[in-house]
Structure formats: structure tokens, C-alpha cells
Amino acid sequence: MLSRKGGAMKNGFRIVCFLVVIGAFGVCGWAQSPAATTPSPSQETVRQNKKHSGPVKEMGKGGEDIGIGVARGTGDLAKGAGSAVGNLARGNVGSAGASLGKGAAGLGKNVTVGAGKGLGWIAKGIGGELKKL
């Protein structure tokens, strides 16, 4: 009998720890300001039409793209974690896992896209610097 109660307490403790970790991810994501993470379409057009004057600016734009990808990905993870916590509170364990997986997939997608664009700009900037030598 005692081992069953101890096992139930361990499972309850694990669930509480899981909820605390998910809540921490949600709080970090909610701390991001949505205006800083999603540029408007007019800003995208201006940025694409603008000619970069030097390799250093191109490398700076690469860092900016990487940062935007990470910020968007963090927002997706926070949304997924928030949904997962809500689903767990209602007892929908399967839906909670799906929501968390969807958030993690959004994180992976946005981080890889941002890193790809950013590394492209950085490589272009390095190539420009090598041409000067």
C-alpha cells in the first residue's frame, strides 16, 4: 500500500514540475513584444528595396534576421506551451502534447529560416570584405 501512495506522489510531483517548466517557457515568450518580432509588410518592402552600402551593414542585417527568427520562434513556443498548460489543466493530455509539439515545430521552423537568411547576409558581407583585400 505504501509503495502505491509513494508512486502517486512521485507522479504528482512530476506533473507539477512539468507544469512549472511549461509555465516558465510561456512567461518568457509572453515577455516578447509583438511589435518588435513581426515587421510590417511595408518595412519588409523598404528593407528589400534598400541597397546596402557595405559588407558590415550586410553582416548587421544577417544578425538582425537571426534575431527576428529566434524571437518569432520563441513566440511560437510560448503559444504552444500556453495551450499545453491549458489542455493539461482540463485533463487533455494528448492535446497538450500536440500543442507543445506544434509550438516546438514553429520554433524550429522560424529559427532555421532566420538563421538561413542571416547566414546568407553574413556570408555576402564576408565576401565583400574579402573582395576589398
C-alpha positions as CSV (number, residue, x, y, z in Angstrom):
1,M,0.0,0.0,0.0
2,L,2.7,2.5,0.9
3,S,4.5,2.0,-2.4
4,R,1.3,2.9,-4.4
5,K,0.9,6.1,-2.5
6,G,4.6,6.9,-2.9
7,G,4.3,6.3,-6.7
8,A,1.2,8.5,-6.9
9,M,3.1,11.3,-5.1
10,K,6.1,10.9,-7.5
11,N,3.8,11.2,-10.5
12,G,2.0,14.2,-9.0
13,F,5.4,15.8,-8.3
14,R,6.5,15.2,-11.9
15,I,3.3,16.7,-13.2
16,V,3.7,19.8,-11.1
17,C,7.4,20.2,-12.2
18,F,6.3,19.8,-15.8
19,L,3.7,22.5,-15.4
20,V,6.2,24.8,-13.8
21,V,8.7,24.4,-16.7
22,I,6.0,24.9,-19.3
23,G,4.8,28.0,-17.4
24,A,8.3,29.4,-17.4
25,F,8.6,29.0,-21.2
26,G,5.2,30.7,-21.5
27,V,6.2,33.7,-19.4
28,C,9.5,34.1,-21.4
29,G,7.5,34.1,-24.6
30,W,4.9,36.5,-23.4
31,A,7.6,38.9,-22.4
32,Q,8.4,39.4,-26.1
33,S,6.8,42.5,-27.6
34,P,4.8,41.5,-30.7
35,A,5.7,44.8,-32.5
36,A,9.4,44.0,-32.3
37,T,9.0,40.4,-33.5
38,T,6.9,40.9,-36.6
39,P,7.8,43.7,-39.1
40,S,5.0,45.1,-41.1
41,P,4.8,44.4,-44.9
42,S,5.8,48.0,-45.7
43,Q,9.0,47.6,-43.6
44,E,9.8,44.4,-45.4
45,T,9.4,46.1,-48.8
46,V,11.6,49.0,-47.8
47,R,14.2,46.7,-46.5
48,Q,14.3,44.6,-49.6
49,N,14.5,47.6,-51.9
50,K,17.2,49.4,-49.9
51,K,20.7,48.8,-51.3
52,H,23.1,48.0,-48.5
53,S,26.1,50.3,-48.7
54,G,28.8,47.9,-47.3
55,P,29.7,44.5,-46.1
56,V,29.5,45.5,-42.5
57,K,25.9,46.6,-42.9
58,E,25.1,43.3,-44.7
59,M,26.6,41.3,-41.7
60,G,24.5,43.5,-39.4
61,K,21.3,42.6,-41.4
62,G,22.3,39.0,-41.0
63,G,22.4,39.3,-37.3
64,E,19.1,41.1,-37.4
65,D,17.5,38.3,-39.4
66,I,18.8,35.7,-37.0
67,G,17.4,37.7,-34.0
68,I,14.0,38.0,-35.7
69,G,13.9,34.3,-36.4
70,V,14.7,33.5,-32.7
71,A,12.1,36.0,-31.5
72,R,9.4,34.6,-33.7
73,G,10.3,31.1,-32.7
74,T,10.2,31.9,-29.0
75,G,6.7,33.4,-29.5
76,D,5.5,30.2,-31.2
77,L,6.9,28.1,-28.4
78,A,5.2,30.3,-25.9
79,K,1.9,29.9,-27.6
80,G,2.3,26.2,-27.8
81,A,3.3,26.0,-24.1
82,G,0.4,28.1,-23.1
83,S,-2.0,25.9,-25.0
84,A,-0.4,22.8,-23.5
85,V,-0.8,24.1,-19.9
86,G,-4.5,24.9,-20.6
87,N,-5.1,21.5,-22.1
88,L,-3.3,19.8,-19.1
89,A,-5.4,21.8,-16.7
90,R,-8.5,20.4,-18.4
91,G,-7.1,16.9,-18.5
92,N,-6.4,16.6,-22.2
93,V,-3.0,15.1,-22.1
94,G,-3.0,14.2,-25.8
95,S,-4.0,17.7,-26.9
96,A,-1.4,19.1,-24.6
97,G,1.4,17.1,-26.2
98,A,0.1,18.1,-29.7
99,S,0.1,21.8,-28.7
100,L,3.6,21.7,-27.3
101,G,4.8,19.8,-30.4
102,K,3.2,22.4,-32.6
103,G,4.9,25.2,-30.7
104,A,8.3,23.4,-30.8
105,A,7.8,22.9,-34.6
106,G,7.2,26.6,-35.0
107,L,10.3,27.4,-33.0
108,G,12.4,25.1,-35.2
109,K,10.9,26.5,-38.4
110,N,11.4,30.1,-37.5
111,V,14.9,29.7,-36.1
112,T,16.1,27.8,-39.1
113,V,14.6,30.2,-41.6
114,G,16.1,33.2,-39.7
115,A,19.4,31.5,-39.4
116,G,19.5,30.7,-43.0
117,K,18.7,34.2,-44.1
118,G,21.1,35.7,-41.6
119,L,24.0,33.4,-42.5
120,G,23.3,34.3,-46.2
121,W,23.7,38.0,-45.4
122,I,26.8,37.4,-43.2
123,A,28.4,35.3,-46.0
124,K,27.7,38.0,-48.5
125,G,29.3,40.6,-46.2
126,I,32.4,38.5,-45.6
127,G,32.7,38.0,-49.4
128,G,32.5,41.8,-49.8
129,E,35.2,42.3,-47.2
130,L,37.4,39.7,-49.0
131,K,37.0,41.5,-52.3
132,K,38.5,44.6,-50.7
133,L,41.6,42.7,-49.8
